[in-house]
Amino acid sequence: MKRIDALASKLDELNVDAMLVSDEQNVRYLSGFTGDSSSLLVTSSETIVLSDGRYETQLADECPSLSTVIRPPEQTLAELTAEVLASSSHKRVGIEANAWPLAAFRKLCDTCQSVQWVETTSVVENQRMIKDADEIETTRTAVQIAQRAYQSLLPMLSGRWTECEVAHELEAKMRFLGAEGCSFSPIVAAGPGGALPHYHPTDRRLGDDATLLIDWGAKYRGYASDLTRTIHRPHASDRFRRAYEAVLEAQLASIDAIGPGVKAAAIDAIAREVLSRHGMAEAFKHGLGHGTGLQIHESPRMSASSTETLEAGMIITVEPGVYFAGEFGIRIEDDILVTESGHEVLSDLPKGLEESAWLL
């Protein structure tokens, strides 16, 4: 359990005797357990899974090397946690501050009065930024599933389709290809809908709209992919074409600069400088990208306010976009692995202006 060992090695630095991990994704990352309503108590000598009877068999299958303590139906997880800690010598216990609503944390404190809780932030999340070989290969598969689904969808499209029908068909194709579902609800935005970065597809038909923005991703074995392509019909305006070329230039320049030791904020600045030269700085309304993993949005954040430095093993998105209210939006997004020598683009769907023509 290298991931658990890595966390255990940080306990002295955190000045705690143990760490209570309650965030479901962090529990999964450390232990491989895919259920919910469970916690890990990590110490320097052992890790205990605190759970309930629903998961007893699943825990034995997924986490055979870990000790488990199963609570009876009449006992809460907080009460089980107090019981386990009372029988130990652990007095200072780290807790994930972001994983606990205030009311639940107060109840935990009332139940575990002998424990001094030490608030921690992003300890496991920072560990998750660097993907191991298995995580990288799983993400590759998630990317490939998303790409194959998109490629099989395009020839089927017609103006009779609604945005929702496109989103549902895309999800069905990803599931057919082995995904457990979408990484997030797909964004399918025809024409002016594309000007809303977090648009929700509707029953609007594609009709004669000149542009179509599709932002989607597959989730495979828990890991997310995240891609965007903006396609257009022959009657797309010259304004759209100029904007598309500017966004593509910004994306390619940003990707080219990715490598270990580079500041995330510096990559974001490259995209903004390109779009500024094209007079479109104000139309770029969000950060350049983000990390992916067990969640669709993970660290590092690729924005002007980012403080992270890129390291080998990180998987990030690069997704510059421009948005013109009432007209169209353009976003181009790929998933990038930071390598020891630079980077690797995990996605390879065509994205040139002419390659993105949508012919009915």
N, C-alpha and C positions, 0 to 999 in steps of 0.2 A: 504494500500500500504506500507507494512513493508519495502520493499527494497528501495523505494523512501525515506521513513522516515529515514532509516539508512544513506542514502547519505546526506540528508538535515542536519542531525546532525553533519556532518563533515565540514559544510561550515565555521564555526568560526575557526576551526583548519586550514583550507585552507586560511583563511583571505580573503574570497570573499563574495559578496552579493548574488551571484547566481552561478549556474553551468550550462553551456551549454553542453549537452550530444548529440554527433552527431554520434558516432560509432553505426552502425546498431545493432550489437549484444548487446551492452550495452543498447540501447533504448528498445530492446525487453525484456531484462532481467528485467529492471526497470518497464516497463509499460505493457508488454504483447502484444504490437503491433508488428505484423509480417510483416508489409510492409517495404518500404525503403524511401529514400529521405526525411526524417523527422528528427526533433530534439526535445529534451526535454529541457525546461528551468526550472530548479529546484531551488526553493527558500525555505526559512524556513516556508513560509505560504501557498504556492501553487506550483503546477507543471503544466506547459502549454505545450501542444504538438503543434509544428509548422510543418504544413504539407501542402498538396495541395488537390485539389478537387477530385482526383482519390481515395482518401482514406477516404473521409468524412463518408461514411456509415460504412466502416471497423473500423474506429476509434470509432464510436459510439457503435459498437458491442464488440470490444476488450478492449476498455478503457473507459467505461461509466462514471467512477468517475473522469476523468481528463478533464480539460478545453482544448479546442482546438482552434487554430487560423488557418484558411485556407487561403492560398494565392491565388490570382487570377492568371490566366495563364501568364499574362504579368509581374508578379513580381517574382524575384528570391528568393530563401530561405534566402540568405544573406540580401536582402532588407527587407524581412519580419522580420528577426531577428532584424535588426536595428530599424524598426518601433516599434516593441514590446518593445525593450529596451529603446527607446526614450520616451515612455509613462510611464516608470517606474522610480524608484529612484535608480536602480542598476547601480553602477559605476564600481565596480571591479567584473568581471565575469570570473570564471574559464573556461578553455577550454581544451579539450583533445588533447594534443600536438601530439599524435601518430595518430590521426584520420584526421588530416588536412594536405594535401599537401601544400608546401610552397606557390605556386601561389594562391591557394584558400584562404589560411590564409591571405595573403596580400590583396586580394580583400575584405575579411571580415573586415579587419582593415580599409580599405578605406571607406567602407560603414558604419561602426559603429564607427565613429571618436570620439564619446563622451564616449566610453567605454574603460576602461583599462583592457586588456586581461591578465589573469594570467595563465601561462602554468601549467598544471598538468599532471602527468603520472600515469597510472594504478590505479586510485582511484576506479573506478567501477570494474575493473578487479580483484583487490585485494578482493573486496567484493564478487565477483563471485566465489572465490576459495572455500568458505564454502557453501556447498549445503544444501538447506532446504529439508524437508521431501518429497515435491512434486518432486523436482529435482532428488532426490535419486531414487524414485520409477519410474520416467520416464527413468532414466538411466538403471535401472534394466530391464525394458522392452526392451530398445535398445539392451542390452546385450543378452537377451533371443532370440530376433528376429535374431540377427547375428548368434547365436549358432545353432538355428533350421535350418537356411538356410544352414549353413556349413554341418550339419549332414545329411541333405537331398541331398546335392550335392555329398558327397564322394562316395556313391554306384554307381553313374552314371559315374564316371571318367573312361577314358580309354586312351591309348596312342594316339588315333586318335584326341583327343581334342587338341585345341591350347590354349595357355595361355590366349589369349583374350576371347575365348569362355568360359573358366572357369570363368573369371572375369564378363562377361556379364550374365552368368547363375546365378552366386551368387547374383548379383544385382537384377535380376528378382525375385529370390526367396525371397529376403528380402522385396522387394516391395509387393509381393503377401502376405507376412505375416504381412503387416501393416506399414512397414517403408516408410518414405517419400523419401528415397533414401539412397545412401551410405554416410558415414561420410567423406569419401575421396575416390579417385580412388583406387580400390583394387590393391594390389601388388600380382601378381601370377608369380612365378619365378621357372622355372624348371632347375634342375642341376646347371650349372655354373652361371645362371642368379641370383640365390639366393645370390651370393657373392656381389651383388650390393644392399646396404640397401634400396635405393629408386628406385629400378628397375621398369620399365614400361613394362607391358605385351605386347607381340608381337604375330605375327601369327606363331611362332615356335610351333610345335607339341610336346606334352609331350613325345611321343615316348618311348624309353627305359631308359630315365633319371631315376637315382636311387632316386632322392630327389625332393621334391616340397614344396616350401615355399609359404604360403598364408597369407597375412596381409590384414584384411578387417574390416569393421564396419558398423553398421546400424545407421541411423539417425531417431529418433522417437520423434515427437513433438518438434523438434528443438535440441534434445540432442543426443550426439554422444557416440557410443561404439567403442572400438578399440582392436582387438584381432589378434594374430598371432599363427599359428601352422606350424610346419615343419614335413611333413610326408615322409616316405621312403619305398622303395621296398626291397625285400629280398636280392638283390645283392648290397645294399649299403655297402660301404667299412668299414673296421674296424676303419679307421681314422674318418669317419663320426660318427660312433657309440660312439667312445670315446669323440668326441667333443660334441655330443648331450647330453651325460650324464653330461658333465661338465657344459654346459649351463643350464640344468635343475637344477643341484645342486646350481648354482649361483642364479637362479630365486627363488628357494624355500627358500634359506637362506636369501635373501633380503626380501621376503614377510614376513618371520617369524619375522623380526626385526621391521616391520612397527607398529607405534603406535603414539598417540599424544605426542608432546614434543620431538620427534626424529628429528634430522637434516636430511633434504633430501640428503645432500651430504654424510652423514654417511651411508645411505642405498646404494647409488651408490658405495661407497667404499667397501662394503661387497661383492657385485657382482664381482668387480675387483680383490679383494683378492682371491676369489675362482678360478676365471679363471687364475689368475697368478700362483696359485699352480699347475694348470694343464698345464702350459706353453703356455697359450693362451691369455695373457694380451694384446699383440699387435693386436690380431685379433678382439678385442672388440673396435669398432671405433666410438661409439656414446654414448650419455647419457643413463642412465638406464630407463628413462621414463618421463612422463609429466602428468599434469592434463588434464581432459576432462570436457566437459560441452556443452555450445552452440557452441563452436568451438572444433575441434579435438585436437588442441594443446593450452592448457591454463596453467596458473600457478597452482601449483608450478612446477618448472623444477626439475627433478631428475637427477642431474649431479654432477660432481666433483666441478663445480663452483657455484652450487646453494647456495643461502643464506637463503632460507625459512626453517621454522620449521613446521613439520606436525601438523595439528590440526584436531580434530574430524569434520567430514563433508566433508573433502576433498575426491575427487575421483581421483586416479592416476593410471597410467599404470606402470607395471614392465615388461621390455622387453629386457633382456640381449641378445646379439647375438655375433656370431663369423663368420668371412667371410674370405674365402680362394679363392683368385682370380683364375679363370679357373677351379675350382672344385665344390664348393657348399657353401651355407650359411645356418646358423641355427639361428632362432630367436623364442623365446617362450614368448608370451605376454598375460597377464591377466589384468582385471580391478579390482582395489582394493579400497574399501571404508575404510577410517580411522574412527574408532569408538572411543567412550569414553574409552573403555577398551582395545583397540588394533586395530584390523582390521577385515574386512570381504571380502573374495574373491567373487566378484559378478559373475565371470565366472567359469564354472566347466567342460569344455570340457576335455576329457582325454589327457594327455600329457606325460605319461611314454614312454620310448623307444619302448617297444613292443606294447603298445596301439596305437602308432603312425605309425604302419606298414600299408602300402598302398598295398592292395592286389587286383589285377585285375582278 
